[in-house]
Amino acid sequence: MTMPDTFQDGTNWEQESEPQCNIDFQESNAWPVDDNSGSGTKDQLDAGLHPIVALGGRTVADGRPLNVTGVVVSFNTSVLGTGTDRGVLNIARGYAVRQYVANVLTYAAGVPATFETAPVPFQPVYVDDSDDLSEGVTCSLSPLNDADVANPLAGWLYYCQDEIADGQVGGARATSTFDTSLADELVEQEYCVMLAGGGRDA
């Protein structure tokens, strides 16, 4: 598979219209994006992109992993890479969005070591700033990053709108990402994620 090199965009990233709990943020508070990605490369926040991110410190001393997490709803860019550029983050628990998720379960010596080959609905998803994740990927299934630091909870794998058994409403159920097995290696695939909202509930 071609690894995602841009954050989630397009028209179907949003799988729910509610709930909404939108807050303003500035780019310097959000990670892993652009300059706040650690030593790995990450895409630049820009209008029309919708990654799941964490807000606040990236170290345990600064409050990680009890960060607020959510999905970028909108972003106003003055100059690319300007830390004071502002955006809107939906931090509502239960909101569902499409997102690229890496199937990494654990890291060893700084590299992905074990992998989920059969993801299931409601499996935890974490904001992960590890270097091996592609430029457009901010989430994995690993509770620790490649430096053995706890990752903030982003949410849970969830059904996209057309993946739930529908009882004949709206047509037949689509083939789900949960119907197929993944290779026992790093795979970055599009899933729907139900947001947790992060450290607000800790």
N, C-alpha and C positions, 0 to 999 in steps of 0.2 A: 504494500500500500504506500502511496505517496504521503510522506509525513506532512502534517499541517504546518504551513509557514506563516499563516495569518490567523488572528483570533476569529472566533465564530462571527459570521455576518449573515447577510441575506434577509429574507422575509419570514422564515419559519423558525428562527431561534427562540421565539417566545411561544411556549406551549400552554400558557395560562394567561388570562387577563387579570386575574386576582389571585392572591392578595397583593397589595402594593404597600410597601413601606419604604419610600424613597428618601435618601439623604444625599446632601451635597458632599463631595470630597474633592481634594486636589491631588494631582498626579503623584506628588512626592509621598503621599500616604499609602498609595496602592502598590501591591506587589503580588506576583512577580510580573512586572511589565517593564520594558525598556531599561532605563537606568536602575530600576529597583529589582532586578532579576537575579542578583547574585553574580556569579562569574559566568553563567550560561547566557545564551542569546535569547531574547524574547521580543515579540512583536511590539510595535509602538502603539499606544492607545491613540485612537483617532475616531472621528465621527463615523457611526455606522458599524463599529466593532463592539462585541458583547462578550468579553471573557468573564469568567468567575474569578474574583480577586479577593485578597485579604487586605484589610486596612490596619495600619499601625506597625508596631515594631516587628522585625524579623528575627530577633533574638529572644531567648527565654527571659533575660533580664528586662526586656522591653515589653513583656506580656505575652509573647508567643507561647503556646498555640491558642490562647483564648482571644484571638482576634475576631472582630466582626468580619463576616464574609458575605458576599452577595454578587450579583451580576450587574455589570455596567449597562445601564439603560441608554444613556446619552453622554456625549463628551464634546466639549468645546475646545478646539485647538487654536491657540494664537500662533505659537511657534513650536514645531515638533520637538519634544524633549524638555519643554519648559515645565518645571515642577509645580508652578502655581496655576497651571491650566486646570480648569474645573470640570467635573462631571457629576452625574447622578447615578447612584447605586441603589438597586432594589435589594433590601436586606430582609424581606418578608419570608418568614418560615413557611414552607409549603408551596412556594412559587416554583414552577417547573420551566426549565430552559434546555435547549440543545447545547451540547458542549463536547469538546474533544477530551477524552479521558484515556490516560495510559493505564494499561493492565498490570503495572508493577505492584507487587505486594510487599517486597522487601528489597533493601540494598545491602551490599557487602563490599567493603573497601571502596566505597564511593561509586559503585556501578550497580545497575539493576541485577538482582540475583534470582528472585523467584517471581512467578507471573500467574495471574488468574487466567485460566483457560475457559472457564464457564461462568462468566459474571451472571448474577441474579438480581432481580428487582430488590431494592432497598438495601443493597450492599453499600457500605459507607464510601464516600468520595471525599478526598482531601485536597486543599490547595497545596501544591507541591512545587517548590522552587529548585528542584534538582536539575543539574546541568544536562543530563541525558534526555530530558524531555524536549520535544521539538519546539520551534519558535512560537507556534500558535497554541501550545498546550500548557495550561496552568493547573491541571487536575490529574490526580492518579488515585489508585486504590491503596496506596501505602500510608500508614499512619506516621511514618518517619521519613525524612528526606535523606539525601545521600550523605549528609554529615551526621546522621543519627539524631537529628533534632525533630521534635514532634511537629507534625503538620496540623494546621487548623482544619477543623471539619467544615467542608463545603456543603455537604448534603448527602443524598442517597441516590443511587441509580433508580430510575423510575421509567415507567412506560411513556413513550410518546403518544400523542393523541390518537394515532391510528393503530397502536399496538395492543391496546386493551381489548379483550374479548367483549364484543359490543352488543350481543343479543340481537343481532340483525338491524341495529340502528346505524344508519350511515354506510351500510355495505359491509363486505367481508373484512376481517381483521388482516392488517398488513403483516408481512413477514417481519418478525421482530429481531432486533440485535441480540436478544436473549435466546433465540432459536439456534444459533450457530456456535460452534466451538472456536476458540482462538488458538493460535500457535503458542507453544511454550517458549515465548520470546517477547520482546517489547513490541506491543501493538498499540497504536493510538487510534481510537475509533470514536465515532460520533454516537453519543448516547443522550438521553434526556436525564436531567438531574433535578431532583426536588431539593430546593435550598433549605439549609438548616439555620442560616442567620448567624452562626458562629457563637463567639464568646458571650453574647448577651444573655444566654440561658445557662451559663456555666455556674 
